[in-house]
Amino acid sequence: MSSAHRIATVNKYVEAFARKDIGLIRQIFADNATVEDPVGTDVHKGIAAISAFYEGSFGADARLSLTGPVRCAGNAAAFAFEVHVAGMKIEVIDVFEFDAAGKVVSMKAYWGQENISQ
């Protein structure tokens, strides 16, 4: 799988938030994927749980904006971005791991209280 595919997937992820499009989320993630956001919290397992998690984010009107280039290595892509939600800004780094079919099988979000500002 090419870096171009991984970068396009990250851009589709950002677009899903802009459009509040759960269909795009379902296209990005494998049926058996996991989402840990932030790392250290409960893991959302499977597409139904992942869809419910993102529907909640869409309902909160979260908006994403990349703050630098996507970094690709091996079967993964890492990217820094800001989440703007409810008068807050959260600075985040996500790591996507991909399967052979090009679907995200693992998403881990790295952020903590020190990354939240008004």
C-alpha positions in Angstrom: 0.0 0.0 0.0 1.3 3.4 -1.0 1.9 6.4 1.1 -0.5 8.2 -1.2 -3.3 5.9 -0.1 -2.5 6.4 3.6 -2.4 10.2 3.1 -5.7 10.1 1.2 -7.3 8.1 4.0 -6.2 10.7 6.6 -7.7 13.4 4.4 -10.9 11.4 4.1 -11.0 11.2 7.9 -10.8 15.0 8.2 -13.4 15.3 5.5 -15.7 13.0 7.4 -15.7 15.4 10.3 -16.3 18.4 8.1 -19.3 16.7 6.5 -20.4 14.7 9.6 -20.4 11.7 7.3 -20.5 8.4 9.2 -20.4 6.6 5.8 -16.8 7.9 5.3 -15.8 6.6 8.7 -17.3 3.2 7.7 -15.2 3.3 4.5 -12.0 4.1 6.3 -12.1 1.5 9.1 -12.0 -2.3 8.9 -15.0 -4.2 10.4 -12.7 -5.5 13.2 -10.8 -2.2 13.8 -10.1 -0.7 17.2 -10.1 3.0 18.3 -8.4 4.2 21.5 -9.0 7.9 22.0 -7.1 9.0 23.9 -4.6 6.3 24.6 -5.2 4.8 28.0 -9.0 5.0 27.8 -11.5 2.2 26.9 -11.0 0.8 23.4 -13.8 0.9 20.9 -13.8 -2.5 19.1 -15.6 -3.2 15.9 -17.3 -1.0 13.3 -20.5 -0.6 15.3 -18.7 0.7 18.4 -16.5 2.9 16.3 -19.4 4.3 14.4 -21.2 5.2 17.7 -18.1 6.9 19.0 -17.7 9.0 15.9 -21.4 9.9 15.8 -21.0 11.3 19.2 -18.1 13.4 18.0 -20.1 14.6 15.0 -23.0 15.5 17.4 -20.6 17.7 19.4 -19.7 19.5 16.2 -16.0 18.7 16.4 -13.9 20.1 13.6 -10.4 18.9 12.6 -7.6 20.7 10.9 -4.2 19.2 10.1 -1.2 21.1 11.5 1.5 19.4 9.5 2.2 16.8 6.9 1.1 13.1 7.3 4.1 10.9 8.2 4.0 7.4 6.7 6.2 4.4 7.7 5.6 0.7 7.4 1.9 0.0 7.5 1.1 3.2 9.5 0.4 6.9 9.2 0.8 9.5 11.9 -0.5 13.0 11.8 -0.9 16.0 14.0 -4.0 18.1 14.0 -6.3 20.3 16.1 -9.8 19.5 17.2 -12.0 22.5 17.7 -15.1 21.6 19.9 -17.3 23.4 22.4 -15.0 26.5 22.6 -11.9 24.3 23.2 -8.9 23.5 21.1 -7.3 20.0 21.5 -3.9 19.3 20.0 -3.7 15.7 19.0 -1.5 13.2 17.2 -3.3 10.1 15.7 -1.6 7.0 14.5 -3.5 4.8 12.0 -2.3 1.2 11.3 -3.6 -0.3 8.0 -4.3 -3.9 6.9 -3.3 -5.3 3.5 -6.7 -4.1 2.1 -5.9 -0.5 3.0 -8.4 -0.2 5.8 -7.5 1.2 9.2 -7.3 -1.6 11.8 -6.1 0.5 14.7 -6.4 4.2 15.5 -4.7 5.6 18.6 -5.0 9.2 19.6 -2.3 10.8 21.7 -3.4 13.8 23.8 -3.9 14.8 27.4 -5.1 17.6 29.6 -2.0 19.6 28.8 -3.1 19.7 25.1 -6.4 21.4 25.8 -6.8 25.1 25.6 -9.6 27.7 25.3 
